[in-house]
Amino acid sequence: MIIVLRSGATDAEVEAVCRRIEAMGYRAHTIRGEVRTVIGAVGDDRGKERLRSLESIEYVEAVTPILQPFKLASREVKREATTVPVKGITIGGERLVVMAGPCSVESREQVLEVAMRVKAAGATVLRGGAFKPRTSPYAFQGLEEEGLKYLDEARRETGLPIVTEVMEPDKVDVVAEHADVLQIGARNVQNFSLLRRVAETRKPVLLKRGMSTTIQEWLLSAEYVLAGGNPHVILCERGIRTFEPTTRFTLDLNAIPVVKKLSHLPIVVDPSHGTGHWEYVEAMALAAIAAGADGLIIEVHPKPEDALSDGPQSLKPDRFAKVMERIARVAEAVGRRL
């Protein structure tokens, strides 16, 4: 249920309503808008009629049901678009965010070179995998904690905040010590114990869509993080599995306007994983911006032919710089900017 307070409700009045909600056995989530404050009451729907009694409070304007199964992620709860702050950068605002870097951190030299090159081209976040989930158990699995230290050094040298993947609940604390944004990969989108743990960190979470995950399932996964008390969720469309074998996945650009209609959360697009081929990355990146994405996450490697993972979909730094120039032009055309 949504409890809408009248304009001008004081902090004390908001707290009083929250206490009433919690006394009924629900969790209260306060969302402050530009004009009104809304409180989401999340819990067992079977007792929701009890919440209607809150309408008798003079500073409560309305109590209405949330129709979507994802409650806190829904536009019904929050009409204004959410923005997520990351070390002085805002994800979800007028300015687009481009996250770029190697699929896997392979060496200190590699990650420092890429970090400096992508920053010079206009990227505002450095991506890099220290823990790598791979389809084959024999493939390179990442440098793990050593890789996190290299990412730390790259952040110190460039000032770029870091997004990196966390794969297991017991690794959340160590990754959170180094990362500015915790990435939940496609394979873990419905790993609910992991989602609950990253919620506890209160750090921004980049939640990738699973290859066979519906938009509703994806938003329900975001709900786990939001319900855990962490409002800083960024969605990432990275392609779904279809019958088409020409590309690695089918990049679902439909998801951008659909998510924007259903949810207030920001959404970025991964054209590297979405296509699996570097020569298609530019076209899909431009299309994603035109469709309304709030940013991109792009794989960049100085020598893709020697990459230990995902070389075929990685751009060389010079190519990435040219793509960024074109992204800037499309962004301007749709009223955004880098």
N, C-alpha and C positions, 0 to 999 in steps of 0.2 A: 504494500500500500504506500501511497505518497501522501504525506501530510504537508499541505501548503500553508505557510504562515502569512499573515497579512503584512503588507509593506510596513516597514518600520519596527518590526518585532525586535525586542532587545535580546542581548545575549542571555540574560537571566530567563527570559521567556522561552528561548530556544532550549536551554538546558532543562527547564521544567517539563517541556514536552518530551524531550529525550528520556527523562527519568520515567515518565508515565509509560512510554513505549517499552522500555526495558523491563518495567515492572510487570508488563503483560507477557513477557517471555520472548520479545523480539529484540533484534539488534538495530540500533538507530544509527543511520549514516546521514550526517548533516551536509548539505550541499548549498553553498551560499551563491546566489546569482546576483546579477546587477541590480535587480529590483526587489526580488523576494528570496526568502530562504525556504528551501524544501528539505524535508526530512524523509528519507526512505526507511520504512520499517520492514526488515527482512526476517523471514522466519516461516513457520508452518502456516500455509494458506488456510487451513481448516478453522483457524481462530480469528480470521481477519475481520469478521463482523464486530468483534470487540473493539477494534481500532476506530470504528465509526463514532464511538462515544467521544472521541477527541474533538469532534465538530462542535461540541458544547462549550469548548474553551473560547473565550472572546477573541483571542488573537490568532486562532486557527481559521483560515479561510475555507479550506476544503480538505476532505479525505477521499482519495480516489484509488481504485485498484490499478496496479501495474499489469498491463495485458501481456507484455512480453515475458518469456521465461527467464531471460537475463534481466535482472531487475536494475542493478546499479549501473550497468553498462548502457541502459536504454535512454533514448531521447525523451521518453516519458518522464524520467526522473530529472534529467538535466537538459534543457533545450540548448544552452550555449555550448559551443565546442570546447572541449577540454584542451588545455595546453600543458605540456610536460616540461618543466625546467631541467636542464642538464648543464651544470657548470657554466652558467651565463648564456646558454643557448635555449631557445624555446622551440619545442617541437609541437606543431599544430597551429601556429600562428600564420601571419602573412608571409613570413620568410620561410622558404623551403630549407630543409636540412638534407645534406648529402653525407652519408656514412660510407667510407671507402677504405679498402685495405685488403690484405691477403686472406684467402680462405683459412690457411693455417700459418701460424707463426713458426717459421722454419729455422731462423737464426737471428741473432742480434742485429747483424748487418742488414739482413733482408728487411726486417720490420722498421728499422730506423730509416732506411732508404725510402721505403714506400711511404712512411708517415710524412717525411719532408716533401716528397713529390706530390702527394694528394693534397696536402695543405696548401702548397704553392698553387695548385689548380683550383682551389676554392672549397675543398671538402671541409666540413666543420666537426666531424666525428671520425675517429679511427676505429675500424673494425679489424678483428683478428682472432682466430680461433686458437686457444691454448689446449683445450680439451675437445677432441674431434670425434663425433660419432660417425662411424663408417659402416657401409653395408657389409664389407668383408672384414673379418677379424684379423686378416693379414695386412691390411692397408695401414698407412701411417695414422697413428692415433693422437698425434699432437705432443708438444713438449711439456704439457701440463704446467706445474708451478714454475718451472724455468721460463716457459713462454709468458706467464703472467708478469714475471720480473722484466722481461724485455719490453712488454707493453707499457709497464710503469715508466721505464726509461724513455720510451718514445713519447709518452705524455709529457714528461719533464722537458724534453728537448723541443717539442713543438707546441705544447699547450692544448693539443687536441684531447678531448675526453675520449674514453675507451668504452666500446661495446664488445663484449665477449660472451661466449656461451657457457652456461652451467648445465651439467647433465644429470647430477645426482643430488639428492637432498643433503647428504653429508659433505658435499663440496661447496655448498652455498656460502658458508662463512668465509672460506679462503678466497673464493672468486670475488665476493663482495668487498673484500679488503682492497682489491686492485681495480675492479671495474667501476665505471660510472653508470653504466647501463647493463643490466643482466639480461642476456638473450636466452629465451626458451626456444629451442629448435623445433622443427616440424615434427620430429619423432616423439617429442615430449609434450606436445600441446595438450594432451589429456593425461599427463602424469600428475595427478591431482595432489599427491604428497609433495612433489617438487613445487607446484604452484603455491601451495600453502606456505612452504618455507621461504620462497622468494618474497611473498607478501610481507613476511615478518621483517625483512631488511629495510622496508620502506624506500628502497632504491628504485629508480625507474626500471621497468621491465619491458623488453621488446619481445612480443609474443608472436611467433611465426605460425602461420596457418599450416595445418597438416596436409599432406598430399591427398588425403581422402576425407578431409574434414569439411562439413557443411559450414556455412556462415553462422548459423545458429549455434552449432557445437563450438565453434571458435569463440563466439561472444560469451558462451557459457563458461569456457575456460578462462576468459578474461574476468568473468564474474568471481571465480575463486580468488583471484588476486585482489580484486576490489573489496570483496566481502571480508578478506583477511586484514583490511585496514590500510591497504596500499592503493592510493588513487592514481598512481603514476604508471599507467599502462599505455603502451604504444603497440598498435597492431601492425603486422607485417604480412602482406600478401606475397607469396613466393612460388605460386604455381601449384596446380592440382594435377593428379594423374588422370589421364583420359586414354582413349584408344589410339591417339596420334603419336607415332614413334619418331617423327622427324626432329622434334625438340625434346629436351629432357623432361619437361613438364609443359602443361598448358597454362600460361600466365593468365589468370582470371581477372582482367581489368574491370569486368562487371562488378567485382567485389567492392571497388572504390565507391561508386555512387550508392550501392546498396548499404554498405556500412555507414556512410555519411547520413543516410536516411534513418537507419535503425539506431545508431549509436552516436554518442558525443565524443568517443575516443578518437585520437589521431591515428592515421594509417599511412604507412610507408610501403614502398614496393621494392622487391628484390628481382630485378630483371636478369641477374646473373644466373641464379638458380632456376628462375622461371623459364629460361630458354636453354641453358646449358651450352650455348655457343656464343663466343665473344662478338661475332659479327651481327648478332641480333640484339645485343644489349642496348645499343644506342636507340634503335627504333622503339623498343618497349619502354625505355626510360622516358623518352619524349612523350610517348602515348600516355604513360602513367601520370605525368605532370598535367597534361591536357585534360585528363579525366578527373583531376582534383586531388591527387595524392599530396600528402604533406611532406613527402621527402622520398629519398631513395637510399638503398644500400647496395653498393656495387663492389665487386671483387676486382682488385688491382694487384698485379704481380710484376716485378721487374723482368722476369724470365719465365713466362707461362709454360714454355716448353719443358722447363726443368722443375715445375711446381710439384710438390709432393701430394697435392690434392687439388682437384678442380681447375687444373691449368687451362683446359679448352674453353672455359667460360670467363676467364680472367682477362681484363684489359691491360695492356702495357701502359705505363704512366703517361707517355706522350699521347696515346690514343685517348686516355681518360681526360686529359686536359682539353682536347678538342671537343669531346662529348660534353664537358662542363660548359663550354662556350655556347653550345647549341641548347643545352638545358636552360641557360640564363635567358636566351631569346624566347623560348616557349613559355617560361615562367612569366616574363614580362607581358606576353600576349594574353595570358589568362589572369592578369592582375596579381601575380605573386612576384617574389624576387629571391635571389640567392643571398 
